[in-house]
Amino acid sequence: MSDPNAVAPRGLLNWWQGLILAASSALLGVIVTILAKSGSAAPGAAPSWVMLILRFVPHFLLMFGVLADAFTYEGVYWTGSAVGIAAIPLGNLLAKAFTQLARIPGLVMGTPNAGGMRMRGGVEGLYPGCSLTGLDSTKGVPETLVITASILSYYIFDLMFNLSVLDAAGAIAVSVFLFGGQAMAISECMESVGSQSALAGLSGVIIGGAAYSVIGYSAPTYLPSNVIAGSVNGGGKGRGAAGPGRGGDPGSDPFVKPNGPPGSAKTCAS
């Protein structure tokens, strides 16, 4: 008879196997993106179909929360879409702040600001993927890239703090592929792909982290991890420990009920 209090493994992979899988997935995603990009290196040439799809990553992420709740009736995934919508004005404010900070070295050294914050257009007739609203308001930090980073950061923070880093490894690997792929797909929107992608990623992490903190503090039941067995909000211990549905103590699961009242010794009348 097995010990009901024994802690079973939480998954098929241990921490180092999960780390290798995440690193391999990220590396594979970068390689595939580079190969897809190489087919359209000629100036003015139309991008490959892979790069065109990657330009619509933020659109998919915004719709994901709405569709997920429509099909599952969980009522928690809409928060990710809300974070993406909030990232539009917040990303604009952060972009302006970063722009002012970038001017400080030039002002101190007495050199004019190099600028380099205008956006270049893509092939005529094709969606360049620079902005979701159509407004060139992010001053070189692509609005769509900030939206993607914000939504992905929100989901990753939720998995990391309410489950474990291992549980978030897959999401991190996929996020690296989506963010890096989208950055390369919309490279024509940026004068400096590396620096402006980094600013977009930083803005997304700030917005996603702030959104997770606000929702986690004020309404934790609306976090996506709330519907995952074993998470802190899902009734488990989270943070790498086994919880309901993951080999933990079944007594802590409100859906696991005993078959009947505890037995007692029967006494016979003398």
C-alpha angles and dihedrals in degrees: 000000000000122000108254090207094055115116111233125202114279095223147349095275130060122218098274093045090051090049092052091047092050093047092046092049092050092048092048091050092052092049093049091048092051091049091048091049094049091067092068103039095123113102112259093010119136114256121248121266090254092057091047091054091049090057088066096053094110091049090054093047092050091051094042095075094050094046094044091055091044092056101035102031089219096131096211108089094069088076090071090055090047090054090053092051091048089051091067097071095026092051089052091054093048091048090055091049092050090048091055092047090050090056094057097080090050092049092048094047092043094239124129118255109264091216105195090166102117121109124238122218126241133222110323113259095022126100106252094202096226100122137018097202096041092242119124091218105127095075097228098327101106112239092214093054091053090051092051093048092047096052094043092047091051093054093043094050089049093052094044098050099035099038118009143284089260091056089052094048094092092047090049092051093049091046092053089053095046096044095043092044093049091047090055092043092056096036089124088068092063135063091203112028095188100048097037092046089051090052090049091050092048091049090050093050091050093048095042093047093048091048092050091050093049096046093040091053101039103029112009092165088072094059112111091234088063089084095047115097112239097027123123092249092040093064099268135103097253123183093094096313122119115257138171111322091015102075099279132132106306090208090074093057111093090206093058109083129176120252093243146325118315114276124251135194114268117230125207123220112250 
